Amino acid sequence: MSINSQQKPATPEEIWKILRETSQIQRETTQKMKETEQQIKEKEQQMKEEADRRFKETEQRMKETEQWMKETEKQLRKTDALFNSQWSKLVESLVEGKLVDLLQSRGIDVSETGLRIQGSYTDRKGELHRREIDIMAANGSEAVAVEVKTSLKPDDVRYFIDTLKIFKHCFPRYNNEKVYGAVAYLRSDAKAALFAERQGLFVIRATGDSASIINKKDFKPKGF
């Protein structure tokens, strides 16, 4: 036996109710999507602002650190320059006190010394050359110009040789004297002292409270 049943069709009121409910669900869903989207945007904005803030803070710290490093480097340079300057003056004083005896022992009978004499001249190209000699020893016919360094390097020797080449232009009062060169130091690059001797310079080493010429006994200085 079969039973035939038919579903009762929805009434217009029920259909409208379903449509209203569906529409309400769509509106709520749309609203929630908008709210979620707004929350995401707000979160993204917060994250961006936080990232920007941290980046600016980091950038500022880097700038402050860089400035501190520059100031520290500047201060270290000043300290190093002051240190070397004071040592140079000490070496100058030590060498000057012994210089007459040292040179006389090598056959140069100087009788007077002076510290930090300055001179200059303008070459044919119009370029001005200024030079300073740390210690000058002379006797009227011979003169010895001494370059003093706390730490002697080959470049120091090269520069001093260039100075000696134009010495009489910068210091014309010595035009009638035979001029020799000498380098004096507290410490030296291993090759600097040997290089200086090979260039015809006296090499004077300051040690403790004394100073000595370390050139070979048969050394003959170059005249400039």
C-alpha positions as CSV (number, residue, x, y, z in Angstrom):
1,M,0.0,0.0,0.0
2,S,1.4,3.4,-0.9
3,I,0.6,6.7,0.6
4,N,0.8,9.8,-1.6
5,S,1.7,13.0,0.2
6,Q,2.2,16.4,-1.1
7,Q,4.3,19.2,0.6
8,K,2.2,22.1,1.5
9,P,3.4,25.2,-0.5
10,A,4.7,28.2,1.4
11,T,2.4,31.0,1.9
12,P,3.4,34.5,0.6
13,E,3.9,35.6,4.2
14,E,6.4,32.8,4.8
15,I,8.3,33.6,1.7
16,W,8.5,37.2,2.6
17,K,9.7,36.2,6.1
18,I,12.4,34.0,4.6
19,L,13.5,36.8,2.3
20,R,13.6,39.3,5.1
21,E,15.6,36.9,7.3
22,T,18.0,36.3,4.4
23,S,18.4,39.9,3.7
24,Q,19.0,40.6,7.4
25,I,21.7,37.9,7.4
26,Q,23.3,39.4,4.4
27,R,23.3,42.9,5.9
28,E,24.8,41.6,9.2
29,T,27.4,39.6,7.3
30,T,28.3,42.7,5.2
31,Q,28.5,44.8,8.3
32,K,30.7,42.2,10.0
33,M,32.9,42.1,6.9
34,K,33.2,45.9,7.0
35,E,34.0,45.9,10.7
36,T,36.6,43.2,10.2
37,E,38.1,45.1,7.3
38,Q,38.2,48.3,9.4
39,Q,39.8,46.4,12.2
40,I,42.4,45.0,9.8
41,K,43.1,48.5,8.4
42,E,43.4,49.9,12.0
43,K,45.7,47.1,13.0
44,E,47.8,47.6,9.8
45,Q,47.9,51.4,10.6
46,Q,49.0,50.7,14.2
47,M,51.7,48.3,13.0
48,K,52.9,50.8,10.4
49,E,53.0,53.6,13.0
50,E,54.8,51.3,15.5
51,A,57.3,50.3,12.8
52,D,57.8,53.9,11.8
53,R,58.3,54.9,15.4
54,R,60.8,52.1,16.0
55,F,62.6,52.9,12.7
56,K,62.8,56.6,13.7
57,E,64.1,55.7,17.2
58,T,66.7,53.4,15.7
59,E,67.7,56.0,13.1
60,Q,68.0,58.6,15.9
61,R,70.1,56.2,18.0
62,M,72.3,55.5,15.0
63,K,72.8,59.2,14.4
64,E,73.6,59.8,18.0
65,T,76.0,56.9,18.0
66,E,77.6,58.2,14.8
67,Q,78.0,61.7,16.3
68,W,79.4,60.2,19.5
69,M,82.0,58.2,17.4
70,K,83.0,61.3,15.5
71,E,83.4,63.3,18.7
72,T,85.4,60.5,20.3
73,E,87.6,60.1,17.2
74,K,88.1,63.9,17.2
75,Q,89.1,63.8,20.9
76,L,91.4,60.9,20.3
77,R,93.1,62.7,17.5
78,K,93.6,65.8,19.7
79,T,94.9,63.6,22.5
80,D,97.2,61.7,20.2
81,A,98.5,65.0,18.7
82,L,99.1,66.5,22.2
83,F,100.9,63.3,23.3
84,N,103.1,63.3,20.2
85,S,103.7,67.0,20.5
86,Q,104.8,66.7,24.1
87,W,107.1,63.8,23.3
88,S,108.6,65.6,20.3
89,K,109.4,68.6,22.6
90,L,111.0,66.2,25.1
91,V,113.1,64.6,22.3
92,E,114.0,68.1,20.9
93,S,115.2,69.2,24.3
94,L,117.2,66.0,24.8
95,V,118.8,66.0,21.4
96,E,119.6,69.8,21.4
97,G,121.4,69.4,24.7
98,K,123.6,66.7,23.3
99,L,123.8,67.9,19.7
100,V,127.0,70.0,19.9
101,D,129.0,67.1,21.4
102,L,127.5,64.5,19.1
103,L,128.3,66.5,15.9
104,Q,131.8,67.4,17.2
105,S,132.5,63.7,17.7
106,R,131.8,63.4,14.0
107,G,134.1,66.2,12.9
108,I,131.5,69.0,12.6
109,D,132.5,71.7,15.0
110,V,129.2,73.5,15.5
111,S,129.0,76.1,18.2
112,E,125.3,77.2,18.5
113,T,121.9,75.7,18.2
114,G,118.3,76.9,17.9
115,L,114.9,75.4,18.0
116,R,112.1,75.5,15.4
117,I,113.3,78.1,12.9
118,Q,110.9,78.9,10.2
119,G,111.4,80.0,6.6
120,S,109.6,80.2,3.2
121,Y,110.0,81.0,-0.4
122,T,107.9,81.2,-3.6
123,D,109.0,79.1,-6.6
124,R,108.9,80.1,-10.3
125,K,105.3,78.7,-10.5
126,G,104.2,81.1,-7.8
127,E,103.8,78.3,-5.2
128,L,104.6,79.2,-1.7
129,H,106.7,76.7,0.3
130,R,106.8,77.0,4.1
131,R,109.3,75.0,6.2
132,E,110.2,74.6,9.8
133,I,113.4,73.1,11.1
134,D,113.1,71.5,14.6
135,I,116.7,72.0,15.6
136,M,119.4,74.0,13.8
137,A,123.1,73.8,14.6
138,A,125.7,76.0,12.9
139,N,129.2,77.5,13.2
140,G,129.3,80.0,10.3
141,S,130.7,77.6,7.7
142,E,128.7,74.4,8.4
143,A,125.1,73.9,9.5
144,V,123.1,70.8,10.4
145,A,119.3,70.8,10.1
146,V,117.6,68.3,12.4
147,E,114.2,66.8,12.0
148,V,112.8,65.4,15.2
149,K,110.1,62.7,15.3
150,T,108.6,60.7,18.2
151,S,108.2,57.8,15.7
152,L,110.3,58.0,12.5
153,K,108.8,56.6,9.3
154,P,110.2,56.4,5.8
155,D,107.7,59.1,4.6
156,D,109.1,61.4,7.2
157,V,112.6,61.0,5.8
158,R,111.4,61.6,2.2
159,Y,109.6,64.8,3.2
160,F,112.7,66.0,5.1
161,I,114.9,65.3,2.1
162,D,112.5,67.5,0.0
163,T,112.9,70.2,2.6
164,L,116.7,70.0,2.5
165,K,116.6,70.3,-1.3
166,I,114.9,73.7,-1.0
167,F,116.6,74.6,2.4
168,K,118.7,77.5,1.1
169,H,115.8,79.0,-0.7
170,C,113.8,79.0,2.5
171,F,116.7,80.0,4.7
172,P,119.1,82.2,2.6
173,R,121.1,83.2,5.7
174,Y,122.8,79.8,5.3
175,N,123.7,80.3,1.6
176,N,127.4,80.4,2.4
177,E,127.4,77.4,4.7
178,K,127.6,73.7,3.9
179,V,124.3,72.2,5.1
180,Y,123.9,68.7,6.4
181,G,120.7,66.9,7.5
182,A,119.9,64.8,10.5
183,V,116.9,62.9,11.8
184,A,116.3,62.3,15.5
185,Y,113.8,60.0,16.9
186,L,112.5,58.1,20.0
187,R,111.1,55.1,18.0
188,S,111.7,54.1,14.4
189,D,110.2,52.0,11.7
190,A,112.6,49.2,11.1
191,K,113.6,50.6,7.7
192,A,113.4,54.3,8.3
193,A,116.7,54.7,10.1
194,L,118.6,52.7,7.5
195,F,116.8,54.6,4.7
196,A,117.8,57.9,6.3
197,E,121.5,56.9,6.5
198,R,121.5,55.8,2.9
199,Q,120.1,59.3,2.0
200,G,123.2,60.8,3.6
201,L,121.6,61.9,6.8
202,F,122.9,61.7,10.4
203,V,120.7,59.4,12.4
204,I,120.2,60.3,16.1
205,R,118.5,58.0,18.5
206,A,117.1,59.3,21.8
207,T,117.3,56.8,24.6
208,G,116.5,57.5,28.3
209,D,118.1,60.7,29.2
210,S,120.7,60.6,26.4
211,A,121.1,60.6,22.6
212,S,123.6,59.0,20.2
213,I,124.5,59.1,16.5
214,I,124.0,55.5,15.3
215,N,125.5,55.9,11.8
216,K,128.5,53.7,10.9
217,K,131.9,55.1,11.9
218,D,132.9,55.6,8.3
219,F,129.7,57.4,7.5
220,K,130.1,60.6,5.4
221,P,127.1,63.0,5.4
222,K,125.6,64.4,2.2
223,G,125.9,68.1,1.7
224,F,122.8,70.1,0.6
